Amino acid sequence: MRGTELRGDGGGDAPPAGVEFSKFGVEFGDAPGECAQPGLPRTDRITDVYNAVSIAHLLPIGGEDRATYIGPPRLVRADGSETFETTAAGAPAVEHPEVGEVVWRDDKGVTCRRWNWRQCARTRITAETRSALFILDALDPLTDDAVHAAADALTDALLGLSPNATIHRRMLPPPTDREGELSSG
């Protein structure tokens, strides 16, 4: 797994060849690009932009409010005890990921489940967000060039919303084989 991080201050009938969404705890119908109805629900300008880029490029993108993050983001396999703050029927709720589920987390808990398909309530981007982190999850068979194209599209769209924004980008290597973290093999 490769990833691209962007920091900003200020549909088919089958999955793409070689992609097994179920390996990541996601059913193909849950994946971006596989919406049952045309169009996407509107959230806010920034979230709408990164969701559109995610679908256009068929890769998970997570947007995080950096001010709400506690410690660094880490891609790990869950042990099942972690908390995931979400909403259910319009009310705050806490879930726990399945054992072995791929999640993004910080020092407080899970920030995204199912790679970057499900965002938690605590770190989501809001109208008050002034500094954001975007994580693009690159899964085989997606090439580095395709990830860079998605990052370019996201950068262009974010600068379209805020021409004076400062954007920093970097490609992250696959995680090392540390306790609880994913290995590249």
Number of C-alpha atoms within 10 A of each C-alpha: 16 18 19 21 19 20 22 21 15 13 16 10 8 10 17 13 8 10 15 15 16 10 11 15 17 16 13 18 16 15 19 21 22 17 14 10 8 9 9 14 9 10 12 11 14 20 18 14 18 24 25 20 23 25 19 14 19 21 24 22 31 26 24 27 20 21 13 15 19 13 11 9 16 16 20 21 19 21 14 13 12 18 17 24 19 17 13 9 6 7 7 10 13 13 16 16 21 16 12 14 19 23 26 22 25 17 12 13 19 26 29 26 24 22 26 20 18 17 23 20 18 17 23 19 25 16 8 7 17 14 17 23 22 20 22 25 21 21 18 13 11 18 12 16 9 15 22 16 14 23 26 15 19 23 22 13 17 20 15 12 13 14 11 11 17 14 15 12 16 12 15 12 11 15 17 11 11 9 9 12 16 17 13 11 8
